[in-house]
């Protein structure tokens, strides 16, 4: 059986990454490191990179190639207006669900 945390993250990771990018632009490995610092330790790097491709294709981020001291240029992702709209929608949905789940947990 799949890890329950992994399964729940699948539906929320996009919003989590957009929230990180709302704080500041970052590149792929840096985003993975920020997530791990916040307790998402089991998150595979490949999962983050696949998500970054999706949010770029959906037009939620702008990408700038920045020279790297080690190897090829890095793709630095920054949230744009469409991404901020998506993030706002994520937080509204999250609040709605969290309230309902808490009500269930409290026995109501």
N, C-alpha and C positions, 0 to 999 in steps of 0.2 A: 504494500500500500504506500502511496506517496506521502511525503511529509506534509502534515496539515498546514504548517506555517508556509511552506513553499506554495501550496495550492491557494492559500488566501492571498499571498503576495502577488500572484499572477494578475489578479484583478486590480491591485492597488499600486503596483510598482511604477506605472506611468505617472500617476499623480505624485508619488513620493519623489521621483526624479525631477519632475517639473518644479516641485516645491524647493528642492535643493538648488536648482538653476535659477529660481526666483531670487535666491540670496546672492548668487554670483555665477558668472560663467565658469565652466570647468570642462576638462577633457575626460575621456572615457575611464582611464585608470583612476583618475582623481575622484570621479563620481563613485566608483566602486569603493575606494578607500573611505570616502565620506560616509557611505552607507554602512560599511563595516564598523566605523567609529561609533555609529549610532545603534549598533547592536545587530545589524543584519549580517551576521558573520558567516552564515551558510550560503550566502548569495554567490553564485558562480559569475565570474567575469563575463563569460559568454552571454549570459542572460542580460546583463547590462548593455553590452554592445549591440545585441539584437534589438533591444528596446530603443536604443539611441537611433538606430537605422529607421525604425518605425516612426518615432516622433519627428525625425527629420523629414521623412516622406510625407507625413501628415501635415507638415508645415508649422509645427509648434515651436521650432527652434531655428535660429540662424547659426550657421557654421562658418568659422574662420579657421583657415589653416595657418598655424603658427610654427615657426622653425623650432626644432627640438635639438638640444645638445647631443642627444643620443638617438641617432637614426632619422627616420623620415619625419616630415612635419606632423604636428599633432592637430587633430580636429577639436577645436574649442567650441563648445555648445553654449549658446545663450538663449534664454527664453525670449520669445517675441510677443507681440500683441495677441496673436491667435493662441499661443501657448498659455498666456495669462488668462484668457477667456476659458480655456480648457481647465486650467488649474482652479479657477473660481467655481466652475461646474463640479469639479472633483470634490472641493471642500463642501459644497452644498449637499452633494450626494452622500459624502462621508458623514456629515453631521446628521442627516436624516437617518441613515442606517445605524449610526452609533447610538442615537437616542432610542430607536426601536429595539435594538439588541439589549441595551441597558434595561429597558422596561421589561423585556423577557427575562433577563437575568434576575431582576428584582421580584419576579413572580407575577408580573402583570401582563 
